[in-house]
């Protein structure tokens, strides 16, 4: 999970806290203590729940184990219930600063124009083989963290496949993935899979309040519900004013089947310029999220617990209109419109107007 502390925000490599994944942590600890640990692990689950935080937590723990003169690994007995290493431990500090000689992080890098690439390329993964075959600088393990693994292009993935097929001794590869289905099946088959679940609302709210103490508890609870188990998303929504945008959006949708045009234009006018880009992403994400919940109600599910006042009644009212097929069609067209807006650099204001006005027809039935 990225950006997990307020001032300054902590990257997963520097985050000492892990919440809600005690079972996964115990699995890793037990595997290490067994002496028969898998050389490659696939840590997977929804975005923003702490997968990368767990990966670096495990990496620190493994790197903290050192060798005796006869080559056996030793240290103080590992903790029974935790992989935690104290933040003042030298290993923790070197991992946090990116300066540990036995740890390699592979992630998207910048291209020759200084722009972050959309994928992990072979130049990024080609370093892994040479790194893992070096003698560990501190006498223990060599560890590689790939975050996010599904971002590897085909050539990069094939380079990793060769390594996980024939890893050197004392090597550990941790692949972090939000979408493991996008990985090569041969990579998945050679990794031990460890699936992490979404966080509960209480844990999500707790993390949010720790990282963003300026958020009041009631809003933190609402944001936790809105984020659906992703603390990373809850933090992003808090930073982007997501709760206020949702309230504005629901208030606007309550005017269906004939939208309040003045309110719609007021919202759309916020999408312009550089500052409007983040607002556009947030509002369109919220609209697609809202449509999915509406469709579920239209399919016969109970109205979900509401995030803002009036939301549940709005689902019930609109689900009774239009029919499931028409709402599904609106969702598909809205998703395609938003994707096209990003790919073709369409005017955000007009995209938003079109997306919301498309809701009038099914709501009028």
BALOBA-1460 file (C-alpha; in Angstrom, 3 decimals):
// residues 365
<rec num="1" residu="x" x="0.000" y="0.000" z="0.000"/>
<rec num="2" residu="x" x="1.494" y="3.263" z="-0.990"/>
<rec num="3" residu="x" x="1.627" y="6.569" z="0.809"/>
<rec num="4" residu="x" x="0.937" y="5.210" z="4.262"/>
<rec num="5" residu="x" x="1.916" y="8.075" z="6.499"/>
<rec num="6" residu="x" x="1.061" y="11.749" z="6.539"/>
<rec num="7" residu="x" x="4.196" y="13.883" z="6.824"/>
<rec num="8" residu="x" x="6.047" y="12.651" z="4.939"/>
<rec num="9" residu="x" x="4.052" y="9.841" z="3.288"/>
<rec num="10" residu="x" x="5.775" y="6.505" z="3.712"/>
<rec num="11" residu="x" x="6.339" y="4.123" z="0.859"/>
<rec num="12" residu="x" x="5.747" y="0.427" z="1.662"/>
<rec num="13" residu="x" x="9.503" y="-0.145" z="2.012"/>
<rec num="14" residu="x" x="9.556" y="2.287" z="4.969"/>
<rec num="15" residu="x" x="6.255" y="1.401" z="6.620"/>
<rec num="16" residu="x" x="6.647" y="-0.446" z="9.947"/>
<rec num="17" residu="x" x="2.903" y="-1.114" z="10.390"/>
<rec num="18" residu="x" x="0.805" y="-3.888" z="8.879"/>
<rec num="19" residu="x" x="-2.871" y="-4.343" z="9.727"/>
<rec num="20" residu="x" x="-5.394" y="-7.012" z="8.866"/>
<rec num="21" residu="x" x="-3.054" y="-9.615" z="7.396"/>
<rec num="22" residu="x" x="-1.978" y="-11.595" z="10.436"/>
<rec num="23" residu="x" x="-2.756" y="-14.916" z="8.748"/>
<rec num="24" residu="x" x="-0.656" y="-14.106" z="5.678"/>
<rec num="25" residu="x" x="2.181" y="-12.901" z="7.890"/>
<rec num="26" residu="x" x="2.069" y="-16.152" z="9.859"/>
<rec num="27" residu="x" x="2.184" y="-18.152" z="6.628"/>
<rec num="28" residu="x" x="5.410" y="-16.428" z="5.617"/>
<rec num="29" residu="x" x="6.916" y="-16.738" z="9.078"/>
<rec num="30" residu="x" x="6.071" y="-20.442" z="9.307"/>
<rec num="31" residu="x" x="7.524" y="-21.047" z="5.843"/>
<rec num="32" residu="x" x="10.783" y="-19.389" z="6.848"/>
<rec num="33" residu="x" x="11.016" y="-21.299" z="10.121"/>
<rec num="34" residu="x" x="10.341" y="-24.589" z="8.325"/>
<rec num="35" residu="x" x="13.656" y="-24.328" z="6.474"/>
<rec num="36" residu="x" x="11.860" y="-25.282" z="3.238"/>
<rec num="37" residu="x" x="10.705" y="-21.884" z="2.086"/>
<rec num="38" residu="x" x="9.574" y="-21.364" z="-1.491"/>
<rec num="39" residu="x" x="12.049" y="-19.277" z="-3.481"/>
<rec num="40" residu="x" x="9.302" y="-17.257" z="-5.218"/>
<rec num="41" residu="x" x="6.061" y="-15.900" z="-3.751"/>
<rec num="42" residu="x" x="3.117" y="-14.260" z="-5.468"/>
<rec num="43" residu="x" x="1.437" y="-11.826" z="-3.062"/>
<rec num="44" residu="x" x="-1.895" y="-10.968" z="-4.630"/>
<rec num="45" residu="x" x="-5.137" y="-9.219" z="-3.766"/>
<rec num="46" residu="x" x="-6.984" y="-5.943" z="-4.351"/>
<rec num="47" residu="x" x="-5.064" y="-2.724" z="-4.788"/>
<rec num="48" residu="x" x="-4.212" y="-0.699" z="-1.686"/>
<rec num="49" residu="x" x="-4.619" y="-3.376" z="0.991"/>
<rec num="50" residu="x" x="-0.974" y="-3.749" z="2.047"/>
<rec num="51" residu="x" x="0.582" y="-6.341" z="-0.280"/>
<rec num="52" residu="x" x="3.744" y="-4.341" z="-0.922"/>
<rec num="53" residu="x" x="3.949" y="-3.428" z="2.756"/>
<rec num="54" residu="x" x="3.920" y="-7.154" z="3.588"/>
<rec num="55" residu="x" x="6.502" y="-7.888" z="0.883"/>
<rec num="56" residu="x" x="8.980" y="-5.390" z="2.349"/>
<rec num="57" residu="x" x="8.180" y="-6.549" z="5.868"/>
<rec num="58" residu="x" x="9.143" y="-10.090" z="4.856"/>
<rec num="59" residu="x" x="12.179" y="-8.848" z="2.951"/>
<rec num="60" residu="x" x="13.451" y="-6.979" z="6.016"/>
<rec num="61" residu="x" x="12.928" y="-10.011" z="8.202"/>
<rec num="62" residu="x" x="14.830" y="-12.313" z="5.850"/>
<rec num="63" residu="x" x="17.651" y="-9.814" z="5.320"/>
<rec num="64" residu="x" x="18.030" y="-9.448" z="9.085"/>
<rec num="65" residu="x" x="19.053" y="-13.095" z="9.381"/>
<rec num="66" residu="x" x="22.871" y="-13.370" z="9.251"/>
<rec num="67" residu="x" x="25.346" y="-16.208" z="8.891"/>
<rec num="68" residu="x" x="27.620" y="-17.748" z="11.456"/>
<rec num="69" residu="x" x="31.204" y="-18.693" z="10.689"/>
<rec num="70" residu="x" x="30.188" y="-22.197" z="9.559"/>
<rec num="71" residu="x" x="27.604" y="-20.832" z="7.145"/>
<rec num="72" residu="x" x="24.452" y="-21.566" z="9.127"/>
<rec num="73" residu="x" x="21.885" y="-18.792" z="9.341"/>
<rec num="74" residu="x" x="21.372" y="-17.512" z="12.818"/>
<rec num="75" residu="x" x="20.041" y="-14.575" z="14.776"/>
<rec num="76" residu="x" x="17.944" y="-14.143" z="17.864"/>
<rec num="77" residu="x" x="14.987" y="-16.602" z="17.664"/>
<rec num="78" residu="x" x="12.450" y="-15.179" z="15.238"/>
<rec num="79" residu="x" x="9.317" y="-13.768" z="16.808"/>
<rec num="80" residu="x" x="6.527" y="-16.311" z="17.121"/>
<rec num="81" residu="x" x="3.743" y="-14.172" z="15.682"/>
<rec num="82" residu="x" x="5.362" y="-11.415" z="13.649"/>
<rec num="83" residu="x" x="7.877" y="-10.558" z="10.951"/>
<rec num="84" residu="x" x="8.328" y="-7.116" z="12.454"/>
<rec num="85" residu="x" x="11.776" y="-5.530" z="12.564"/>
<rec num="86" residu="x" x="12.179" y="-2.431" z="14.729"/>
<rec num="87" residu="x" x="12.357" y="0.840" z="12.754"/>
<rec num="88" residu="x" x="15.682" y="1.669" z="14.396"/>
<rec num="89" residu="x" x="17.220" y="-1.629" z="13.249"/>
<rec num="90" residu="x" x="20.003" y="-1.009" z="10.683"/>
<rec num="91" residu="x" x="18.369" y="-3.419" z="8.247"/>
<rec num="92" residu="x" x="15.081" y="-1.530" z="8.463"/>
<rec num="93" residu="x" x="16.819" y="1.785" z="7.843"/>
<rec num="94" residu="x" x="18.771" y="0.519" z="4.828"/>
<rec num="95" residu="x" x="15.694" y="-1.050" z="3.246"/>
<rec num="96" residu="x" x="13.682" y="2.129" z="3.862"/>
<rec num="97" residu="x" x="16.332" y="4.292" z="2.209"/>
<rec num="98" residu="x" x="16.784" y="1.935" z="-0.730"/>
<rec num="99" residu="x" x="20.377" y="1.351" z="0.291"/>
<rec num="100" residu="x" x="20.454" y="-2.329" z="1.226"/>
<rec num="101" residu="x" x="22.969" y="-4.095" z="-1.000"/>
<rec num="102" residu="x" x="21.054" y="-7.392" z="-0.914"/>
<rec num="103" residu="x" x="17.655" y="-5.991" z="-1.920"/>
<rec num="104" residu="x" x="16.606" y="-5.158" z="-5.479"/>
<rec num="105" residu="x" x="13.284" y="-3.492" z="-6.262"/>
<rec num="106" residu="x" x="11.869" y="-3.799" z="-9.769"/>
<rec num="107" residu="x" x="9.082" y="-1.429" z="-10.802"/>
<rec num="108" residu="x" x="8.183" y="0.876" z="-13.661"/>
<rec num="109" residu="x" x="10.959" y="3.298" z="-14.544"/>
<rec num="110" residu="x" x="11.129" y="6.543" z="-16.504"/>
<rec num="111" residu="x" x="11.752" y="6.607" z="-20.238"/>
<rec num="112" residu="x" x="14.325" y="8.762" z="-21.994"/>
<rec num="113" residu="x" x="11.959" y="11.758" z="-21.782"/>
<rec num="114" residu="x" x="11.634" y="11.459" z="-18.036"/>
<rec num="115" residu="x" x="8.064" y="10.120" z="-18.141"/>
<rec num="116" residu="x" x="7.020" y="7.068" z="-16.145"/>
<rec num="117" residu="x" x="6.507" y="4.110" z="-18.435"/>
<rec num="118" residu="x" x="3.192" y="2.272" z="-18.601"/>
<rec num="119" residu="x" x="4.921" y="-1.077" z="-18.128"/>
<rec num="120" residu="x" x="7.959" y="-2.772" z="-16.660"/>
<rec num="121" residu="x" x="10.399" y="-3.400" z="-19.515"/>
<rec num="122" residu="x" x="13.083" y="-6.031" z="-20.020"/>
<rec num="123" residu="x" x="15.860" y="-3.603" z="-19.074"/>
<rec num="124" residu="x" x="14.279" y="-3.490" z="-15.607"/>
<rec num="125" residu="x" x="14.035" y="-7.268" z="-15.119"/>
<rec num="126" residu="x" x="17.283" y="-8.184" z="-16.843"/>
<rec num="127" residu="x" x="19.165" y="-6.928" z="-13.777"/>
<rec num="128" residu="x" x="17.623" y="-9.621" z="-11.580"/>
<rec num="129" residu="x" x="19.713" y="-12.549" z="-12.816"/>
<rec num="130" residu="x" x="23.051" y="-10.888" z="-12.237"/>
<rec num="131" residu="x" x="21.940" y="-9.503" z="-8.898"/>
<rec num="132" residu="x" x="20.793" y="-12.877" z="-7.519"/>
<rec num="133" residu="x" x="23.969" y="-14.650" z="-8.604"/>
<rec num="134" residu="x" x="26.187" y="-12.267" z="-6.672"/>
<rec num="135" residu="x" x="27.443" y="-13.347" z="-3.265"/>
<rec num="136" residu="x" x="25.208" y="-11.739" z="-0.633"/>
<rec num="137" residu="x" x="26.964" y="-8.627" z="0.623"/>
<rec num="138" residu="x" x="25.880" y="-9.260" z="4.213"/>
<rec num="139" residu="x" x="26.246" y="-13.021" z="4.232"/>
<rec num="140" residu="x" x="22.582" y="-13.998" z="4.157"/>
<rec num="141" residu="x" x="19.958" y="-13.669" z="1.446"/>
<rec num="142" residu="x" x="19.467" y="-11.809" z="-1.816"/>
<rec num="143" residu="x" x="15.888" y="-10.531" z="-2.164"/>
<rec num="144" residu="x" x="13.999" y="-9.140" z="-5.171"/>
<rec num="145" residu="x" x="10.638" y="-7.337" z="-4.920"/>
<rec num="146" residu="x" x="8.683" y="-6.859" z="-8.173"/>
<rec num="147" residu="x" x="5.880" y="-4.320" z="-7.769"/>
<rec num="148" residu="x" x="3.516" y="-4.594" z="-9.606"/>
<rec num="149" residu="x" x="4.283" y="-7.846" z="-11.384"/>
<rec num="150" residu="x" x="1.386" y="-7.676" z="-13.874"/>
<rec num="151" residu="x" x="2.913" y="-4.498" z="-15.286"/>
<rec num="152" residu="x" x="5.756" y="-6.501" z="-16.857"/>
<rec num="153" residu="x" x="5.572" y="-6.662" z="-20.648"/>
<rec num="154" residu="x" x="6.059" y="-10.009" z="-22.374"/>
<rec num="155" residu="x" x="9.833" y="-9.747" z="-22.713"/>
<rec num="156" residu="x" x="10.262" y="-8.623" z="-19.115"/>
<rec num="157" residu="x" x="8.058" y="-11.462" z="-17.885"/>
<rec num="158" residu="x" x="10.001" y="-14.037" z="-19.904"/>
<rec num="159" residu="x" x="13.228" y="-12.805" z="-18.307"/>
<rec num="160" residu="x" x="11.705" y="-13.315" z="-14.858"/>
<rec num="161" residu="x" x="10.387" y="-16.732" z="-15.833"/>
<rec num="162" residu="x" x="13.916" y="-17.981" z="-16.534"/>
<rec num="163" residu="x" x="14.959" y="-16.893" z="-13.052"/>
<rec num="164" residu="x" x="12.054" y="-18.439" z="-11.128"/>
<rec num="165" residu="x" x="12.574" y="-21.686" z="-13.051"/>
<rec num="166" residu="x" x="16.191" y="-22.022" z="-11.877"/>
<rec num="167" residu="x" x="16.801" y="-19.706" z="-8.921"/>
<rec num="168" residu="x" x="20.179" y="-19.610" z="-7.184"/>
<rec num="169" residu="x" x="20.431" y="-20.635" z="-3.542"/>
<rec num="170" residu="x" x="19.615" y="-18.135" z="-0.806"/>
<rec num="171" residu="x" x="17.494" y="-16.136" z="-3.268"/>
<rec num="172" residu="x" x="13.986" y="-14.891" z="-2.577"/>
<rec num="173" residu="x" x="11.679" y="-13.321" z="-5.187"/>
<rec num="174" residu="x" x="8.507" y="-11.543" z="-4.062"/>
<rec num="175" residu="x" x="6.012" y="-10.635" z="-6.779"/>
<rec num="176" residu="x" x="3.301" y="-8.162" z="-5.771"/>
<rec num="177" residu="x" x="0.217" y="-8.255" z="-7.997"/>
<rec num="178" residu="x" x="-3.243" y="-6.672" z="-8.110"/>
<rec num="179" residu="x" x="-4.166" y="-8.790" z="-11.154"/>
<rec num="180" residu="x" x="-2.338" y="-12.145" z="-11.089"/>
<rec num="181" residu="x" x="-4.429" y="-13.410" z="-13.978"/>
<rec num="182" residu="x" x="-2.443" y="-11.109" z="-16.252"/>
<rec num="183" residu="x" x="0.823" y="-12.881" z="-15.398"/>
<rec num="184" residu="x" x="2.226" y="-15.699" z="-17.493"/>
<rec num="185" residu="x" x="0.688" y="-18.994" z="-16.295"/>
<rec num="186" residu="x" x="4.195" y="-20.451" z="-16.136"/>
<rec num="187" residu="x" x="5.263" y="-17.724" z="-13.697"/>
<rec num="188" residu="x" x="2.189" y="-18.294" z="-11.528"/>
<rec num="189" residu="x" x="2.811" y="-22.036" z="-11.468"/>
<rec num="190" residu="x" x="6.370" y="-21.574" z="-10.185"/>
<rec num="191" residu="x" x="5.425" y="-19.259" z="-7.336"/>
<rec num="192" residu="x" x="3.753" y="-20.022" z="-4.072"/>
<rec num="193" residu="x" x="0.582" y="-17.954" z="-4.124"/>
<rec num="194" residu="x" x="-0.444" y="-16.001" z="-1.039"/>
<rec num="195" residu="x" x="-3.775" y="-14.212" z="-1.447"/>
<rec num="196" residu="x" x="-4.521" y="-11.233" z="0.800"/>
<rec num="197" residu="x" x="-8.103" y="-10.209" z="1.479"/>
<rec num="198" residu="x" x="-9.643" y="-6.755" z="1.512"/>
<rec num="199" residu="x" x="-9.528" y="-5.016" z="4.877"/>
<rec num="200" residu="x" x="-12.615" y="-4.607" z="7.016"/>
<rec num="201" residu="x" x="-14.099" y="-1.146" z="7.438"/>
<rec num="202" residu="x" x="-12.773" y="-0.662" z="10.975"/>
<rec num="203" residu="x" x="-9.208" y="-1.495" z="9.945"/>
<rec num="204" residu="x" x="-9.445" y="0.696" z="6.852"/>
<rec num="205" residu="x" x="-10.712" y="3.618" z="8.941"/>
<rec num="206" residu="x" x="-7.952" y="3.065" z="11.510"/>
<rec num="207" residu="x" x="-5.232" y="3.218" z="8.860"/>
<rec num="208" residu="x" x="-6.823" y="6.279" z="7.279"/>
<rec num="209" residu="x" x="-6.958" y="8.134" z="10.602"/>
<rec num="210" residu="x" x="-3.327" y="7.243" z="11.329"/>
<rec num="211" residu="x" x="-2.206" y="8.558" z="7.961"/>
<rec num="212" residu="x" x="-4.637" y="11.461" z="7.684"/>
<rec num="213" residu="x" x="-5.403" y="12.573" z="11.267"/>
<rec num="214" residu="x" x="-7.118" y="15.716" z="9.992"/>
<rec num="215" residu="x" x="-10.048" y="13.587" z="8.733"/>
<rec num="216" residu="x" x="-12.866" y="13.457" z="11.285"/>
<rec num="217" residu="x" x="-13.910" y="9.959" z="12.478"/>
<rec num="218" residu="x" x="-17.346" y="10.065" z="10.846"/>
<rec num="219" residu="x" x="-15.842" y="10.907" z="7.449"/>
<rec num="220" residu="x" x="-13.160" y="8.255" z="7.976"/>
<rec num="221" residu="x" x="-15.875" y="5.630" z="8.511"/>
<rec num="222" residu="x" x="-17.674" y="6.792" z="5.354"/>
<rec num="223" residu="x" x="-14.454" y="6.780" z="3.325"/>
<rec num="224" residu="x" x="-13.615" y="3.304" z="4.597"/>
<rec num="225" residu="x" x="-16.977" y="2.035" z="3.342"/>
<rec num="226" residu="x" x="-16.520" y="3.846" z="0.042"/>
<rec num="227" residu="x" x="-13.030" y="2.361" z="-0.418"/>
<rec num="228" residu="x" x="-14.392" y="-1.185" z="0.053"/>
<rec num="229" residu="x" x="-11.456" y="-2.591" z="1.976"/>
<rec num="230" residu="x" x="-8.613" y="-0.665" z="0.329"/>
<rec num="231" residu="x" x="-6.816" y="1.630" z="2.746"/>
<rec num="232" residu="x" x="-4.767" y="3.020" z="-0.135"/>
<rec num="233" residu="x" x="-7.932" y="4.053" z="-1.942"/>
<rec num="234" residu="x" x="-9.406" y="5.531" z="1.246"/>
<rec num="235" residu="x" x="-6.321" y="7.718" z="1.612"/>
<rec num="236" residu="x" x="-6.479" y="8.755" z="-2.049"/>
<rec num="237" residu="x" x="-10.170" y="9.612" z="-1.722"/>
<rec num="238" residu="x" x="-9.487" y="11.669" z="1.390"/>
<rec num="239" residu="x" x="-6.756" y="13.569" z="-0.451"/>
<rec num="240" residu="x" x="-8.999" y="14.181" z="-3.471"/>
<rec num="241" residu="x" x="-12.111" y="15.261" z="-1.587"/>
<rec num="242" residu="x" x="-13.862" y="12.096" z="-2.703"/>
<rec num="243" residu="x" x="-16.556" y="12.169" z="-0.041"/>
<rec num="244" residu="x" x="-17.630" y="15.719" z="-0.957"/>
<rec num="245" residu="x" x="-17.635" y="14.750" z="-4.642"/>
<rec num="246" residu="x" x="-19.792" y="11.711" z="-3.875"/>
<rec num="247" residu="x" x="-22.288" y="13.834" z="-1.937"/>
<rec num="248" residu="x" x="-22.438" y="16.276" z="-4.837"/>
<rec num="249" residu="x" x="-22.886" y="13.427" z="-7.304"/>
<rec num="250" residu="x" x="-25.647" y="11.695" z="-5.335"/>
<rec num="251" residu="x" x="-27.455" y="15.001" z="-4.884"/>
<rec num="252" residu="x" x="-27.298" y="15.483" z="-8.635"/>
<rec num="253" residu="x" x="-28.498" y="11.941" z="-9.372"/>
<rec num="254" residu="x" x="-31.451" y="12.420" z="-7.048"/>
<rec num="255" residu="x" x="-32.825" y="14.895" z="-9.615"/>
<rec num="256" residu="x" x="-33.207" y="12.107" z="-12.217"/>
<rec num="257" residu="x" x="-34.999" y="11.523" z="-14.533"/>
<rec num="258" residu="x" x="-34.359" y="15.157" z="-15.446"/>
<rec num="259" residu="x" x="-30.999" y="16.221" z="-14.139"/>
<rec num="260" residu="x" x="-30.487" y="19.609" z="-12.555"/>
<rec num="261" residu="x" x="-28.560" y="21.164" z="-15.439"/>
<rec num="262" residu="x" x="-27.096" y="23.987" z="-13.346"/>
<rec num="263" residu="x" x="-25.752" y="21.500" z="-10.778"/>
<rec num="264" residu="x" x="-24.400" y="19.284" z="-13.563"/>
<rec num="265" residu="x" x="-22.521" y="22.157" z="-15.198"/>
<rec num="266" residu="x" x="-21.208" y="23.247" z="-11.821"/>
<rec num="267" residu="x" x="-19.697" y="19.790" z="-11.377"/>
<rec num="268" residu="x" x="-18.426" y="19.606" z="-14.959"/>
<rec num="269" residu="x" x="-16.724" y="22.993" z="-14.692"/>
<rec num="270" residu="x" x="-14.448" y="21.537" z="-12.012"/>
<rec num="271" residu="x" x="-12.929" y="19.135" z="-14.548"/>
<rec num="272" residu="x" x="-10.940" y="21.715" z="-16.520"/>
<rec num="273" residu="x" x="-7.235" y="22.468" z="-16.370"/>
<rec num="274" residu="x" x="-4.436" y="20.565" z="-14.713"/>
<rec num="275" residu="x" x="-6.103" y="20.632" z="-11.309"/>
<rec num="276" residu="x" x="-9.284" y="19.137" z="-12.771"/>
<rec num="277" residu="x" x="-7.589" y="15.941" z="-13.944"/>
<rec num="278" residu="x" x="-7.630" y="14.306" z="-10.498"/>
<rec num="279" residu="x" x="-11.228" y="15.416" z="-9.904"/>
<rec num="280" residu="x" x="-12.254" y="13.913" z="-13.260"/>
<rec num="281" residu="x" x="-10.680" y="10.553" z="-12.393"/>
<rec num="282" residu="x" x="-12.348" y="10.541" z="-9.001"/>
<rec num="283" residu="x" x="-15.819" y="11.495" z="-10.247"/>
<rec num="284" residu="x" x="-15.785" y="9.022" z="-13.141"/>
<rec num="285" residu="x" x="-14.535" y="6.250" z="-10.842"/>
<rec num="286" residu="x" x="-17.341" y="7.088" z="-8.417"/>
<rec num="287" residu="x" x="-19.927" y="7.108" z="-11.187"/>
<rec num="288" residu="x" x="-18.864" y="3.667" z="-12.433"/>
<rec num="289" residu="x" x="-18.810" y="2.384" z="-8.839"/>
<rec num="290" residu="x" x="-22.327" y="3.779" z="-8.282"/>
<rec num="291" residu="x" x="-23.621" y="2.180" z="-11.493"/>
<rec num="292" residu="x" x="-22.285" y="-1.241" z="-10.455"/>
<rec num="293" residu="x" x="-24.139" y="-0.966" z="-7.138"/>
<rec num="294" residu="x" x="-27.301" y="0.132" z="-8.943"/>
<rec num="295" residu="x" x="-27.068" y="-2.841" z="-11.310"/>
<rec num="296" residu="x" x="-26.731" y="-5.235" z="-8.391"/>
<rec num="297" residu="x" x="-29.892" y="-3.860" z="-6.857"/>
<rec num="298" residu="x" x="-31.590" y="-4.156" z="-10.226"/>
<rec num="299" residu="x" x="-30.501" y="-7.814" z="-10.300"/>
<rec num="300" residu="x" x="-32.358" y="-8.463" z="-7.058"/>
<rec num="301" residu="x" x="-29.745" y="-7.835" z="-4.386"/>
<rec num="302" residu="x" x="-30.546" y="-5.802" z="-1.299"/>
<rec num="303" residu="x" x="-29.545" y="-2.151" z="-1.489"/>
<rec num="304" residu="x" x="-25.977" y="-1.903" z="-0.139"/>
<rec num="305" residu="x" x="-25.175" y="0.020" z="3.010"/>
<rec num="306" residu="x" x="-25.115" y="3.633" z="1.986"/>
<rec num="307" residu="x" x="-22.068" y="5.863" z="2.195"/>
<rec num="308" residu="x" x="-23.949" y="9.155" z="2.038"/>
<rec num="309" residu="x" x="-27.519" y="10.064" z="2.950"/>
<rec num="310" residu="x" x="-30.104" y="9.220" z="0.314"/>
<rec num="311" residu="x" x="-27.967" y="6.741" z="-1.585"/>
<rec num="312" residu="x" x="-29.908" y="3.557" z="-0.713"/>
<rec num="313" residu="x" x="-33.303" y="5.030" z="-1.605"/>
<rec num="314" residu="x" x="-31.855" y="6.298" z="-4.881"/>
<rec num="315" residu="x" x="-30.727" y="2.767" z="-5.802"/>
<rec num="316" residu="x" x="-34.165" y="1.342" z="-5.086"/>
<rec num="317" residu="x" x="-35.997" y="4.045" z="-7.017"/>
<rec num="318" residu="x" x="-33.849" y="3.893" z="-10.138"/>
<rec num="319" residu="x" x="-33.525" y="0.093" z="-10.153"/>
<rec num="320" residu="x" x="-37.314" y="-0.053" z="-10.466"/>
<rec num="321" residu="x" x="-37.018" y="2.022" z="-13.645"/>
<rec num="322" residu="x" x="-35.226" y="1.315" z="-16.890"/>
<rec num="323" residu="x" x="-34.621" y="-2.374" z="-16.430"/>
<rec num="324" residu="x" x="-31.398" y="-4.248" z="-15.753"/>
<rec num="325" residu="x" x="-30.373" y="-4.481" z="-19.412"/>
<rec num="326" residu="x" x="-30.576" y="-0.732" z="-19.945"/>
<rec num="327" residu="x" x="-28.530" y="0.049" z="-16.834"/>
<rec num="328" residu="x" x="-25.935" y="-2.516" z="-17.921"/>
<rec num="329" residu="x" x="-25.782" y="-0.805" z="-21.300"/>
<rec num="330" residu="x" x="-25.266" y="2.578" z="-19.625"/>
<rec num="331" residu="x" x="-22.449" y="1.160" z="-17.497"/>
<rec num="332" residu="x" x="-20.719" y="-0.362" z="-20.531"/>
<rec num="333" residu="x" x="-20.989" y="2.841" z="-22.553"/>
<rec num="334" residu="x" x="-19.802" y="4.966" z="-19.633"/>
<rec num="335" residu="x" x="-16.789" y="2.740" z="-19.038"/>
<rec num="336" residu="x" x="-15.889" y="2.873" z="-22.745"/>
<rec num="337" residu="x" x="-16.343" y="6.657" z="-22.827"/>
<rec num="338" residu="x" x="-14.073" y="7.173" z="-19.824"/>
<rec num="339" residu="x" x="-11.416" y="4.861" z="-21.290"/>
<rec num="340" residu="x" x="-11.587" y="6.690" z="-24.604"/>
<rec num="341" residu="x" x="-11.287" y="10.032" z="-22.837"/>
<rec num="342" residu="x" x="-7.966" y="8.978" z="-21.350"/>
<rec num="343" residu="x" x="-6.639" y="7.414" z="-24.553"/>
<rec num="344" residu="x" x="-7.694" y="10.193" z="-26.930"/>
<rec num="345" residu="x" x="-7.296" y="13.135" z="-24.549"/>
<rec num="346" residu="x" x="-10.946" y="14.164" z="-24.981"/>
<rec num="347" residu="x" x="-12.292" y="17.281" z="-23.283"/>
<rec num="348" residu="x" x="-13.060" y="16.148" z="-19.743"/>
<rec num="349" residu="x" x="-15.970" y="18.528" z="-19.206"/>
<rec num="350" residu="x" x="-17.845" y="17.258" z="-22.259"/>
<rec num="351" residu="x" x="-17.142" y="13.626" z="-21.363"/>
<rec num="352" residu="x" x="-18.636" y="14.138" z="-17.917"/>
<rec num="353" residu="x" x="-21.715" y="15.902" z="-19.322"/>
<rec num="354" residu="x" x="-22.289" y="13.078" z="-21.785"/>
<rec num="355" residu="x" x="-21.862" y="10.415" z="-19.124"/>
<rec num="356" residu="x" x="-24.405" y="11.935" z="-16.760"/>
<rec num="357" residu="x" x="-26.933" y="12.922" z="-19.445"/>
<rec num="358" residu="x" x="-26.920" y="9.293" z="-20.646"/>
<rec num="359" residu="x" x="-28.606" y="8.364" z="-17.349"/>
<rec num="360" residu="x" x="-31.766" y="10.312" z="-18.128"/>
<rec num="361" residu="x" x="-33.213" y="7.893" z="-20.696"/>
<rec num="362" residu="x" x="-33.288" y="4.713" z="-18.538"/>
<rec num="363" residu="x" x="-34.379" y="6.724" z="-15.508"/>
<rec num="364" residu="x" x="-37.369" y="8.033" z="-17.487"/>
<rec num="365" residu="x" x="-38.845" y="4.599" z="-18.253"/>
